[in-house]
Amino acid sequence: MDFSTILNQKRDTIIDLWIGAVFEDQQIEATNELTFNAVRDSLPRVLESLADMLAHSNPENYQVIDEASLEHGLIRAEQGFEPAEIAREYRLLRSVIFEELETDLVQASPKDVLWATRLINSVVDEAIARCFDSYTQSRMEELNKLRTQMQLTNQELTRLVRASHDNMSKLTHELKTPLTSIIGYADLFLRQQQQADLNDSYAHLESIERVLRSGRLLLRLINDTLQLQQGDGQIKLKVVTIIPQDLIQSVIEIVEPLVRDKGLELKVDCDRAPQTVQTDPLRLQQIITNLLSNAIRYTENGFVSISAATLDHNRWSIVVSDSGIGIAQAEQKYIFEPYYRIHHGPTAPTDQGTGLGLAIVSQLVELMQGEIFVSSMVEKGSIFTVVMPIEQHEPKEN
């Protein structure tokens, strides 16, 4: 029986039935975004190759079917098919072919049926193998291109980060020198005006104080930005033994004028603090200063407090609390991000700081192997708790 001619005659029917089965198969999801013609793609060539092999009765000559199947695999790779989806569509193809040839196979001799069945299965298996070869090769090429692109992108990002870091360091250096000079001269002029006792000195004093406030705010922004830029592992701890009460007292002396100017009550309780701790005093002072400054900045009435206590044999805590505007629950997860500032309260925008203080605190606490926690309610105040090791160890260099 001439199965080659029969297969060619039924080719269009087989294709239509096969495509319908592929679209109906819920496990072949790639067809959801494809048209009829896109799914049909190179299937006619596969069937033509199969018919050609049936006509020549030469199962070893797979060149034509290989070319068609390789094309099929490339197309499926471009269309985003998964390997399991390709396997299912070939399973459906095999099923449709035998269903359409069933009537003819029944009329053929057993020998012809056996020969045709073996040949069809062999050709379909070869088509699957070649299809997966080209599919895999195409995917590997995509992966290599993507990897190359990622390497190039990573190199460019690294270059940009380094350039940004260098530019920021140069910018802060160039700005800090003249800005420090401006603040120094403004401070000197302010003292001279205060001593001169001139009738118009009030207007001069107010202008100079504005210059000082703006200059100090800008200097703090520059310092904080530079500090944050250096937060990529370049900060080196200098661990020594200190008396924590003395360090806390030195910070209190710095912030007392701010507390007094706002008419706030400053509460201090360090009686339960450890006698000594091993830590980096400069970094610890930065942490406490930033927390107290924030508490004062966002508190208009009431109190600001700081306490220190021993928790166990190798942990102690610093707690800074206030009766200020508080932090909404939804905002608390963002407050340690750079440049984030809370969006409520009476504090004027010019007095809200840079939004870098808590980011630096969080960075330093982590560097010093500690933890920081916040508890706050709007209009009820905030509590920041820092837990640090009593015996601080310097991080090992890589």
Secondary structure by P-SEA (a helix, b strand, c coil): caaaaaaaaaaaaaaaaaaaaaaacccccccccccccccccaaaaaaaaaaaaaaacccccaaaaaaaaaaaaaaaaaacccaaaaaaaaaaaaaaaaaaaaaaaaaccaaaaaaaaaaaaaaaaaaaaaaaaaaaaaaaaaaaaaaaaaaaaaaaaaaaaaaaaaaaaaaaaaaaaaaaaaaaaaaaaaaaaaaacccaaaaaaaaaaaaaaaaaaaaaaaaaaaaaaacccccccbbbbbcaaaaaaaaaaaaaaaaaaabbbbbbbcccccccccccaaaaaaaaaaaaaaaaaaccccccbbbbbbccccccbbbbbcccccccccccccccccccccccccccccccccccaaaaaaaaaaaacbbbbbbbcccccbbbbbbbbccccccccc
